[in-house]
Each structure stands twice: as C-alpha cells, then as structure tokens.
Amino acid sequence: MANGDDGGKDVLAVFGAMILGLLLGGIVALLLAPKSGQELRGEIGDAATRAKERAEDMKTQVATKYDGLRSRVEDHLKEHAKGAGEATEETAQEVEAQIEQS
C-alpha cells in the first residue's frame, strides 16, 4: 500500500460486491413474489433505478473521502519532506564544519 493503489482497489472491490449483492438480492426477491409480468417488470425497473441512484451516491461519497484522504497524505508527506530537507541541510553543514576542522 506504499503507492496507494491497493487501498483504492480494495475499496472498489467492496463497493462492487455491495452493488452486485444489492442488485441480485432485489431481483431474486422480486422474482419470488407472486405478481403479474407487467407489475414485476415495473418493480424490477424501479429497483434497478434505485440501485443505480444508490451506487452513484456511494461513488460520490467514496470519491469525496478518497480526495480528502489523498490531500491529507500529500500534506503530511510535504511536511515531512520539508523536515527531511532541513535535517539533511543541517547534517551537511555539520559534516562540512568537521571536515574544515580536520
């Protein structure tokens, strides 16, 4: 997870599994209910529309959380890179001073 790709794949896998489970469960429930063909097709269409809307909402939420997390990680890395640069500069000055004393 050093480059962040694995976490994104895990989130997408869970998201995909949830959507697939939702769709399959809804379809099975509708197929087992005693209704007319036209009524059943209407309910399947409605369930598919609701599932699509939920999937879009979840996609938006995941994207928002991912963007926020990515921003926090970038800020954290920039802060530590700055600190590492300063520490490197200090060490370089100390080494130069020791070389000059020798």
N, C-alpha and C positions, 0 to 999 in steps of 0.2 A: 504494500500500500504506500510505498515511498513516493510514487508519482501520482497517486490519487485515482488511477484508472480502476483499480479493483473495487474500491468503495462505490464508485458510480455504477459499475456492472452489478454489484450486489443489490443496490437499491432498485435498479431497473429490473432485475430478475424477480425480486419480491413484488414489485409493482405489477409486472406482467402476470405473475402467478395469481395475485389477488384479482385482477381483472378477469382472467380466464376462469377462475373459480366462481366469481360473481355471475358471469355470463352462463356458464354451464349449469350452475345451480338454479338460476332463473328459468332457463329453458326446460330443464327437467321438471321443475315444479309446474310450469305451465302445461307441459305435455301430459302430466299425470292428472291434471284437473279435468273433470268431465264438462267440456264446453263444445260449442259448435266450432267448425273450422274457421269461419269468419271471425268469430269472437276470439278464438285462440290466436289467429294471425295478428289481430289488433293488439292483443296483450303482449305478444312476442315483440311486435314493433315498438310498443310503449316501453317495454323492459329494456330493449336494445337502446332506445333513445336515452333512457335514464342512465343506463350503464355507460354510454358514451359521455354523457354530461359529467358523471362522477369521475370517469377516467380523466377527462380534461381538467376537472378541478384538482384531482390528485397530482396530475402532471404539473400544473401551475404551482401547487404547494411544494412539490419536490424540487422544482427548478428554483423557486424562491429560497428554500432552505439551502440548496446547493450553492447558489450565488453568495448567500450570506456567509456560509462556511468557507468558501473559497476566498472571499475577501478577507475574512479574519485570518486565515492561514497565510495569505500573501502579506498582510500587515505584520504578522508575527515574524515571518521569515525576513522581511525587510529590516525589522527592528534588530533581529539577531545578526543579520549580515552587517549592519552598521556597527554593532558592538564588536563583531569579529574583526572588522576592518580596523577599528580603533585599537583593539588589542594587538593586532598584527603590527600596526604602526609603532605602538609603544615598545613592543618586543624588538622591532628592527632598530629603533633608536637606542635601546639598551645594549644591543649587540654591537652597534657602531661605537658606542661610548667605551665598551670593554675592549674593542679592537684598538681604538685610539690610545687607550691606557697601556696597552701591551707594547 
